[in-house]
Amino acid sequence: MDKNLVYFVSDVHLGLTVGGSSERERRFADFLKALPLQTKAVYLLGDIFDFWFEYRFVVPKGFVRTLGALADLADRGVEVYFFKGNHDMWTFGYLEQEIGLKLLHQPYLTEIGGKRFCIGHGDGFDKTDKGYQFLKAIFSCRILQRLLSFVHPGATFSVAHRWSKHNRLTKGTTYKFKGAQEPLFSYAEEFEKQNKVDYFVFGHLHTPGNIKTSGGAEFYILGEWIHGCEYLVFDTQSGSMSWQSSS
């Protein structure tokens, strides 16, 4: 049987109490378990977990169904790729070594079914957002990550989840895809001037949308799984991309 289906998923935010955490994980795990035998690859484009920080001998509690489903996919030969998002960037080998995921870094340029893809979580490309750039630099600092590893997990996870919940409730879900006005779209426009790209696929914005670039590439933003669950499927045989939803 030919493996011709490639899935793109982002922003599941497992562990976030807003929107029913347990139900969301069960829905996501069921989605993974139900992927057909024709599945060639699954790209997880960041923020799969609302907060993930690995200690030397400790990983976050929960997510057993999801981790098991991902391990089963990897064991049956499905290529499962993982991008660090701004909520789950603190992975230091467990997901790769124990679950079988393959870690990728954005922007990742690759060929799938004869088409050129540029893939990533989508955060940090807006260089005009100095506040976010500052936070990302802090969170990515290996020295600070090392220092954080000495803090008791109970304190670290408690603060992280309260902060995430507050931000999610404060921002609400009214953000809409801005099309050509998105800073991420501007990044794609500049990127394709130096690189041949057929598809750009990103997450992070929590609002699904797609538009063509001036160079003719298809630009996609994935949905989130908190209030919706839109994802993309690319068929390598037909060369077509389609929206799907597990809701």
N, C-alpha and C positions, 0 to 999 in steps of 0.2 A: 504493500500500500504506500502510495506516494505521500510524503509529508510536505504539504504545500500551504499550510495556514500559519501565519505569524500574528501574535496578539500583542497589543500595546495597552498597558494599564498604568494608571497613576493615581496618587492621592487617595488611597484607601483610608489612611489615618486610623489604623487599628489601635485601639486603646483609648481613643478620644471618647469621653462619656457623652458628648453632644450627639444626638441622632441615633442612639441605641447601639452601644459598642458591641455587645454580645451578638445581637442580630446581624450587625454588619459583618462581623468576622465569620459567622456561619454562612452568610450569603456569599462572601468572597471565597471561603474554603470550598463551598459547593460548586462555585463557578470553576475553580481550578480542577476539582475532581471530575467535572463533566466535560473538560476539554477533549475534543475528539482525537482519535488515533492519528488523524492527518496533521496534528499540531507539530510544527517544526520547531518553533521557538516562542518564548514568552519574554517580552521586555517589560520589566517593572521600572517605571520612570520616576521613582522617588516618592518619598512620604508615604510609603506603604504602611509604615508604623508612625504613630503620632509622636512617639519618642522612643528612641532605641539607643542605649549606651551599654557597651560591653565592658565589663570588668574582667580581670584575668581569669577568675573562676566563676563568674556570675553573669548570666544573661537575663534580659527582662522576663518576668513572670507572664505566663499566658501565651496565646497565639499558637497553641499546640496543633489545632486543626489546620491552620494555615501553613505552619512549618512542615507538618507531615505531608500535606498535599504538595507543597513545593518539592520536598525531597522525593516523593513518588514520581513527580514529573521528571526530575533530573535522573532518577534511577531507570526510567523507561526510555531515556535517550533524548528527551526534549531539552533543547538549549534554553536555560533560564538565566536571563541577564538582569542585573540589579544596578540601578543608578542611585547614588546617595542623594536624598533630598535635603532640604533645610531642616527637616524634623528628624531624619534618621541617618545623619552623616557619620555617626560615631560607631561604625562597624569596623572591627579590627581582626577579622578572620573567621569568626564563628559561622556566619552565613555561607561563606565560601567553602570552608573545610568540612563542616558538619552537614550542611543542607545541600550543597552542590551548586550553589549559585555562582555565576561568573560576574565579577565586579567590573563595571565600565565607568569611564569618566566623560563628562560632557565638555564640549560638544563631540559626540562620537559619530564619525563618518564611516559608513559601511555600505556594502552592496547586498541587497536582498532581492532575489528573483530577477536579477538583471537591472534593478533600479537602485539609484544612489539615495541613501537615507542619511539625514543629519538628525541625531536623536539626543535628548537630554532631559533633565528635570525641568529646566527653564529658569531657574533662579540665578541671580547675580549677573545677568547680561545687560541690565539697565545701569550703565555707568553713571547716570545722572542721579540715581538714588543713593546718595552718599551714606545715609543712615543705615540702609540695608548692607551696603558694602562694608561698613565698619563692623556690624554685627557678624557678618559672614567671616570676616577676617579673624575675629575673636573666636568664633566657634570652630574654625578650621585650624587654629594654632595648636600644634602638637604639644607644646609645653603646657598650655592651659588644659588641654585634654588629659595630660598626664597628672596634673594637679587635681583635676576633678575626679580622677580614679581613686583618690585617697578619701574622698567624701563618702559617707555611708550611702548605699543605694536608696534607702528609705527617704532620706532627705533630698537627694538628687531628683528622684522620680516624682516626689510630691510637689516640689517647686515647678518642675517642667510641665506636669499635667495641669496645675493650676494656671500657669501662664498661658498654655495653649488654649485651655477652655475659655479663659477670659478674652483672649484675642479673637477666638472664633465667634463668641457670643457678641462681642463688641462690633466686629466688622459685619456680622450678619451674612446673608446670602444674596445680596442685591447686585453684586458685581456682574457686569455683562461684558462679553467679548467685544473689544473695540475695533476689531478688524485691522485695517492698515494703520490705525493710531496706536496700536500696541507697541511699546518699546521692544518687545521680543520679536515682533515682526520686522521692525527696523534693523535689528541685529541680523535676522535671516536675509534681508535684502543685501546687507553689506557682505555677509558670509558668502553668498552665492556669486558675488563678483569675482571671487578667487577660487571657487570650488563648484564643480558640477554637482547639482543636487536636484533630485526629482521630488523628494518628500522631506519636509521638516516635521518632526513630531516632538511635542513638548507637553509638559503638564504644568503644575504649580499654580496656575491662575484660577483653578476650580470652576472654570466655565467653558464648556465645549464650544468649539468653533473652527471654521476652516475658511481659507481664502487663498487665492493664487498670488504668488509674488510677481514682480515685474519681469522676472526671468522665466516665468512659466512653471515654477515649482509649486506643489501643493503644500500649504502651510496649515498644520493641524495643532489645535490645543485640546488635550483630553479633558474629560469631565472628572468630577470627584465622586466618591462613594458615600459621602455623608448624607446628602439629600438626593443624590441620583447615582448612577453608576454607568456612565457612558464610556465605552472603550472602542478601540479600532481593531479591525482584522484585515490583514493584507493577504491576498491569495497570490502566491507566486506563479501559479499556472496561468491565471487570467490577467495578472498584473493590475488587479483592481483593489481599491481600498474601500471599506464599508464601515459605517457606524453600527454598533450594537449596544444593547443595554441588558443588564441582568435583572432589572426591576420588573 
